[in-house]
């Protein structure tokens, strides 16, 4: 898949929840996935030219380098800002990549505190997030995917030891930044 296939190759969202899974999704089999549940900002809705409806809760699944980069950015953001992800703006951008299999796109993520112009939107997001049943969001079951927290620790360790991925061993300094040229 290249970046032309995405609904949006860059934008800003508010992350309501994320969780990890293992399994098959689409044409990809036996992969670790991170599911993110988010609300797009008004600017992203407008930029999508109708592909993303307003006032919509969306979800996306990340694998490989995008998954690693997102998880690292999320941990850094919560430590840096001392806030939950639902109180921050997450900016994403597709990054052209190339490996032995050919060209592909991954995503870079950067979190920031909302600007004053985001105050009304963030108020709506927080109000909405408080009204959503967290069990309903977390109980999502995608066909072919198993939540990692439901896999016994010894089986998960075995899965991880047999799953070979070059991206998980990359140092953070080599991960893409949003402002990279």
SULCORWO-V772558 format. One line per field, one symbol per residue. ss: DSSP state (H for helix, E for strand, - for the rest). phi: phi as a letter, one per 40 degrees, with the letter a starting at -180 (. if undefined). psi: psi as a letter, one per 20 degrees, with the letter a starting at -180 (. if undefined). Layout:
ss: ???
phi: ???
psi: ???
This chain:
ss: --HHH----EEEEEEEEEEEEEEEE--EEEEEEEEEEEEE-HHHHHH---------EEEEEEEHHHHHHHHHHHHHHHHHH---HHHEEEEEEEEEEEE--EEEEEEEEEEEE--HHHHHHHHHHHHHHHH--HHHHH------EEEHHH--HHHHHHHHHH---HHHH--HHH-------
phi: .bcccccacaibabccaaababibagccbfbcbbcbbabccdccdcccfgcbccfbcbbabbbfcccccccccccccccccfbcccbbcbcbacbcbaacchcabbbbbabacccdccdcccccccccdccccdcccccdbcdgbbcccbcddcccccdcccccaccccccdccccbcccc
psi: prihiqhpiqaprpohqqrqrqbppcipqlqpqpppprpqrhgggghilihoqqlpprqqpqrcghgggggghgggghggikqqhijqpopqpqpprpahiaqrprqqqpqrqqrhiiggghggghgghhipohhggijpoppiqpphiipqghhgggghhiopphhiipqhhiqqqhjq.
